[in-house]
Amino acid sequence: MEQLYKNHFSKIGISDEAVAERIDSCFRTIFFDPEENFFHETDPDSACMVDTGNVDARTEGMSYGMMMCVQMDRKDLFDKLWQFSKRYMYHESGKYEGYFAWSVDLNGKHNAEGPAPDGEEYFATALFFAAARWGNGEGIFDYDAQAREILRHCLHQDELVPGGRAMWDRDNHLIRFVPEADYSDPSYHLPHFYQLFAKRADEEDRAFWKQAAEDSRSYIALSAHPETGMCAEYAEYDGTPRLMFRKNFAFYSDAYRVAMNIALDTLWFGRYEKTAAVATNLQDFFYGIPSEKYMAYQLDGTAAKEPAMHPVAINATLAAASIASDSAHANEFLRSFWNTPLRKGKRRYYDNCLYFFCLLMLGGRYRIY
C-alpha cells in the first residue's frame, strides 16, 4: 500500500519535508488559527465546521471535518464533530429517521430537515476509518456500527421508515441529489468509497456497493462533456445537465469536486480510462486561464457572465486531476496549486476544504484505514 501514497509534488521538485509542513500548517489554520479557522466549539464535548459564507453547519462540512481529523490522527476533534452531528443534526424519528438535517445554525437549530446524501457517504467512510485507526468505543463511538447503520438507512429507508425514501436508486445504483429526487449530482459519486463499502457495509448490501462503484464511474464519464471534461452541478440519470436554482450555467461549485473524486479513485483503486479522459480534458481546457479569470461555464466551455465563486477550489481540484490525467500540462497545475495559499475571508470554507483534501492526496497522506 505504501507505494500508493507518494508525494506527487516531487515531480515539480517539492520535497517530502516541505509537503509535510504544508499539510500540517494548513490543518492548523483550518482548525486553530484565531482569524482563519472554521472549526467552532459549541459545547464542552462538541464542535462544528462553519460554512463561513452562510454561517451555518452543514453535513458536507461536518463529514469533511471528520475525514480531515481521521487522516491527521486527531480523535479528540473527530469525536467533537461527531457528537455535534448526532446531537443536533441526526433525526431520531419521522420520515428522515436515521438521516441528518443538512443545515443547522451554530446553536443546532435546524435550517432544513432534509438530508444531503454527500454528507452521509462521507460520514460513513470517516467512521469506518476511525474504527480501523482508533478502535470502536461504546454508543455513538462504536464507529463501525454507526457507519453500517447510516448505510443501511441510505439504501433501505423506504423499508425501515414509514414515508421514507432511499438515497440511492437501487435499480440503477446511482445516488440521488436528495432522497425525493430522481436525478443526481455528479460530484456526489464517490466510487472509491463504495469500493470500501463493498467490504465493510452489511453483508447483504455488499454486492450493491460493488456495482455502485462501477456504475458511478460510468456515470461520471457519461455526464462529462466529451471535449472540456466539465460535469454539471446536477444531472439527469442519463447524464444530461439539469439547470436549477435559477442558474443558467452548469459548471459551478459542486461540480469542481468531480476532478478531486476521480483523482482519489485513481489513487486508491487504479486507473479507469474513461474518467482519466475526463481529468485530461479538464486540464487541457483550463490550461492558460489564470485563476482570477475563472468563470461559471456551460459544459461546452462557453463562459457565463458569472465569475467562479470558488477559484481556489478549482485550482486545487485541477491539480489533483494530475493523478489521473494524461495532459501535457499536468505538472503546471501542480505548480500553480503549490504556489496558491489557502483562501482567506468570508468564502474560505468550501475552497479550503477542497484545498486540504487535494493537498493530502497529492502529498501522499490521504489514506485508506
C-alpha positions in Angstrom: 0.0 0.0 0.0 2.8 2.4 0.7 3.6 2.9 -2.9 0.1 4.3 -3.4 0.9 7.1 -1.0 3.6 9.0 -2.7 4.5 12.7 -3.0 3.2 13.8 -6.4 4.7 17.2 -5.8 8.1 15.6 -6.2 7.5 15.9 -9.9 8.0 19.7 -9.6 10.9 19.4 -7.1 9.0 19.7 -3.8 10.5 17.6 -1.0 8.6 15.3 1.3 9.5 17.5 4.2 8.1 20.6 2.6 4.9 18.8 1.8 4.5 17.5 5.3 5.0 21.0 6.7 2.4 22.5 4.3 -0.1 19.8 5.3 0.4 20.4 9.0 0.3 24.2 8.5 -3.0 24.0 6.6 -4.6 21.8 9.2 -3.6 24.2 11.9 -5.1 27.1 10.0 -8.4 25.4 9.3 -8.8 24.2 12.9 -6.9 26.6 15.2 -6.0 29.9 13.5 -7.6 32.8 15.5 -8.9 34.5 12.4 -9.0 32.0 9.6 -10.2 28.8 11.2 -13.7 27.5 10.7 -13.7 24.9 13.5 -16.1 26.1 16.2 -16.5 24.6 19.6 -20.1 24.7 20.8 -20.3 22.6 23.9 -17.5 21.2 26.1 -17.8 17.9 24.1 -18.9 19.1 20.7 -17.9 21.3 17.8 -18.9 22.1 14.2 -17.3 23.2 11.0 -18.7 26.6 10.0 -19.7 27.4 6.4 -18.2 30.9 6.6 -20.2 32.1 3.6 -23.5 31.1 5.1 -22.7 31.0 8.8 -24.2 27.5 9.3 -23.0 24.0 9.9 -23.7 21.5 7.1 -23.4 17.8 6.9 -21.0 18.3 4.0 -18.6 20.3 6.2 -19.1 18.2 9.3 -18.2 15.0 7.5 -15.4 16.7 5.7 -14.0 17.8 9.0 -14.3 14.3 10.4 -12.4 12.9 7.4 -9.7 15.6 7.9 -9.3 14.6 11.5 -9.1 10.8 10.9 -6.4 11.4 8.3 -4.5 13.7 10.7 -4.9 11.3 13.7 -7.0 13.8 15.8 -9.5 11.6 17.6 -10.3 14.4 20.0 -11.5 16.7 17.3 -13.2 13.9 15.3 -15.3 12.9 18.3 -16.4 16.5 19.0 -17.6 16.9 15.4 -19.4 13.5 15.5 -21.0 14.4 18.8 -22.4 17.7 17.3 -23.6 15.8 14.2 -25.5 13.2 16.3 -26.8 15.7 18.9 -28.0 18.5 16.6 -28.4 17.1 13.0 -29.5 13.5 13.4 -33.2 12.6 13.0 -34.5 10.2 15.7 -38.0 10.0 14.2 -40.1 10.9 11.2 -39.5 10.1 7.5 -35.9 11.2 7.8 -35.2 9.0 10.8 -31.6 7.8 10.5 -30.6 10.7 8.3 -29.0 14.0 9.2 -30.5 17.5 8.6 -28.2 19.0 6.0 -28.0 22.6 7.5 -28.3 23.8 11.1 -27.4 27.0 12.9 -24.4 27.0 15.1 -26.7 26.5 18.1 -28.1 23.4 16.5 -31.4 24.9 15.3 -32.4 23.2 12.0 -32.5 25.4 8.9 -33.7 22.5 6.9 -34.9 19.0 7.7 -33.9 17.0 4.6 -30.6 15.4 4.2 -27.9 15.9 1.5 -26.5 12.4 0.6 -22.9 13.6 0.2 -22.8 14.1 3.9 -24.0 10.6 4.7 -21.4 8.9 2.4 -18.6 11.0 3.9 -19.8 10.3 7.5 -19.9 6.5 6.8 -16.4 6.4 5.3 -14.8 8.6 8.0 -16.4 6.4 10.7 -15.1 3.2 9.1 -11.6 4.8 9.0 -12.0 5.9 12.7 -12.8 2.3 13.7 -9.8 1.0 11.8 -7.4 3.6 13.1 -8.5 4.0 16.7 -10.8 1.1 17.5 -14.5 1.2 18.5 -15.9 2.6 21.6 -19.5 2.5 23.0 -22.7 4.2 22.0 -22.2 6.7 19.2 -18.4 6.0 19.4 -18.9 2.4 18.1 -17.8 3.8 14.8 -18.3 0.6 12.7 -21.8 0.1 13.9 -22.7 3.8 13.3 -21.3 3.6 9.8 -23.2 0.5 8.9 -26.4 2.0 10.3 -26.0 5.1 8.1 -25.6 3.0 5.0 -28.5 0.7 6.0 -30.8 3.8 6.0 -29.2 5.1 2.8 -30.2 2.0 0.9 -33.3 0.8 2.8 -35.1 3.9 4.1 -38.3 3.1 2.3 -38.3 -0.3 4.1 -37.2 0.9 7.5 -39.2 4.1 7.9 -42.8 4.9 7.0 -42.8 7.5 4.3 -39.0 7.3 3.9 -37.1 7.2 0.6 -33.6 5.8 0.0 -30.7 7.9 -1.0 -29.7 5.6 -3.8 -31.8 4.3 -6.7 -31.5 0.6 -6.2 -32.3 -0.2 -9.8 -29.5 1.9 -11.4 -27.2 2.1 -8.4 -26.9 5.9 -8.7 -27.0 8.3 -5.8 -29.9 10.8 -5.7 -29.4 14.6 -5.3 -31.8 14.3 -2.4 -34.0 11.3 -1.4 -37.0 12.9 -3.1 -35.2 13.4 -6.4 -35.0 11.2 -9.4 -31.8 12.8 -10.7 -28.3 13.1 -9.4 -25.3 15.3 -8.8 -22.1 14.1 -10.5 -19.9 15.3 -7.7 -21.8 13.0 -5.2 -20.4 10.0 -7.0 -17.6 8.5 -4.9 -16.8 5.1 -6.4 -13.7 4.8 -4.2 -15.9 5.0 -1.1 -18.4 2.5 -2.5 -15.5 0.1 -3.2 -14.8 0.2 0.6 -18.5 -0.1 1.5 -18.5 -3.3 -0.6 -16.2 -4.8 2.1 -17.4 -3.1 5.3 -21.2 -2.5 5.0 -23.8 -5.0 6.0 -23.0 -8.2 4.1 -26.4 -8.3 2.3 -25.6 -4.9 0.7 -22.0 -5.5 -0.4 -22.9 -6.7 -3.9 -24.9 -3.5 -4.4 -22.0 -1.3 -3.3 -19.6 -3.1 -5.6 -21.9 -2.5 -8.6 -22.5 1.1 -7.5 -18.8 1.8 -7.7 -18.7 0.6 -11.3 -21.9 2.4 -12.3 -20.7 5.6 -10.7 -17.5 5.6 -12.7 -19.6 5.1 -15.8 -21.9 7.9 -14.8 -19.1 10.4 -14.2 -17.8 9.7 -17.7 -21.4 9.9 -19.2 -22.2 13.2 -17.6 -18.9 14.9 -18.6 -18.6 16.9 -21.8 -16.5 14.9 -24.3 -14.2 17.9 -25.0 -14.0 20.1 -21.9 -14.4 17.3 -19.3 -16.8 19.5 -17.4 -19.7 18.0 -15.5 -22.8 19.8 -14.4 -23.6 20.5 -10.8 -26.9 18.5 -11.2 -27.7 16.0 -13.9 -30.4 13.5 -15.0 -29.7 9.8 -14.8 -28.7 9.9 -18.4 -26.1 12.5 -17.7 -28.0 15.4 -19.2 -27.3 18.7 -17.3 -30.2 19.8 -15.1 -30.2 23.6 -14.5 -31.5 24.5 -11.1 -31.7 27.3 -8.5 -32.1 30.0 -11.2 -28.7 29.3 -12.7 -28.3 29.3 -16.5 -24.9 27.7 -16.4 -23.9 24.1 -15.4 -20.2 24.0 -14.3 -20.2 25.7 -10.9 -19.4 25.0 -7.2 -20.5 21.4 -6.7 -19.1 20.3 -10.0 -15.5 21.2 -9.1 -15.3 18.2 -6.8 -15.6 15.7 -9.7 -11.9 16.1 -10.6 -10.9 15.5 -7.0 -13.1 12.4 -6.8 -11.6 11.0 -10.0 -8.1 11.6 -8.6 -8.8 9.8 -5.3 -10.5 6.9 -7.0 -7.4 6.6 -9.3 -5.1 6.8 -6.4 -6.8 4.1 -4.3 -8.1 1.7 -6.9 -6.3 2.3 -10.1 -6.9 3.9 -13.4 -10.3 3.9 -15.2 -9.7 5.1 -18.7 -13.0 6.9 -19.2 -12.6 9.0 -16.0 -8.9 9.6 -16.7 -10.0 11.1 -20.0 -12.3 13.5 -18.1 -9.4 14.6 -16.0 -7.2 15.1 -19.1 -9.9 17.1 -20.9 -10.4 19.4 -17.8 -6.7 20.2 -17.6 -6.4 20.8 -21.3 -9.4 23.2 -21.2 -8.3 25.2 -18.3 -4.6 25.4 -19.2 -3.6 29.0 -19.8 -6.6 30.5 -18.0 -5.4 32.4 -14.9 -7.4 31.6 -11.8 -8.6 35.2 -11.4 -10.3 34.7 -14.8 -12.2 31.5 -13.9 -15.9 31.8 -14.6 -19.1 29.8 -14.4 -19.4 27.8 -17.7 -21.7 25.9 -19.9 -20.3 22.4 -20.4 -19.0 23.2 -23.8 -16.8 25.8 -22.3 -18.9 28.9 -23.0 -18.3 31.3 -20.2 -21.2 32.8 -18.4 -21.2 36.4 -17.0 -20.9 34.9 -13.5 -17.4 34.7 -12.0 -16.4 31.4 -10.3 -17.3 31.8 -6.6 -14.5 29.4 -5.6 -11.4 29.8 -7.8 -9.1 28.3 -5.2 -11.2 25.2 -5.2 -10.9 25.0 -9.0 -7.2 25.4 -8.8 -6.9 22.7 -6.2 -9.0 20.1 -7.9 -7.3 20.7 -11.3 -4.0 19.9 -9.6 -5.5 16.8 -8.0 -6.6 15.7 -11.5 -2.9 15.3 -12.4 -3.0 12.0 -10.6 -5.3 10.6 -13.4 -4.6 13.0 -16.3 -2.5 12.4 -19.4 -2.4 16.1 -20.2 1.0 17.5 -21.2 0.2 20.4 -18.8 -0.3 18.3 -15.7 2.8 19.5 -13.9 1.8 23.1 -14.5 -1.3 22.6 -12.4 0.7 21.0 -9.6 3.0 24.1 -9.7 0.1 26.5 -9.7 -1.6 24.8 -6.8 1.6 24.6 -4.7 2.1 28.4 -5.2 -1.5 29.1 -4.2 -2.2 29.8 -0.5 -5.3 28.9 1.4 -8.2 31.3 0.8 -8.9 34.0 3.3 -12.1 35.8 4.2 -15.8 35.1 4.1 -15.8 32.4 1.4 -12.9 30.4 2.7 -14.7 27.3 4.0 -15.5 25.5 0.7 -12.3 26.4 -1.1 -10.1 25.4 1.9 -11.9 22.1 2.4 -11.2 21.1 -1.2 -7.7 22.6 -0.9 -6.9 20.4 2.1 -8.2 17.2 0.5 -6.3 17.8 -2.7 -3.1 18.6 -0.7 -3.5 15.4 1.2 -3.9 13.2 -1.8 -1.1 14.9 -3.8 1.2 14.7 -0.8 0.6 11.0 -0.2 -1.3 11.5 3.1 -4.9 10.7 2.1 -5.0 7.0 3.2 -7.4 4.1 3.5 -7.7 2.8 7.1 
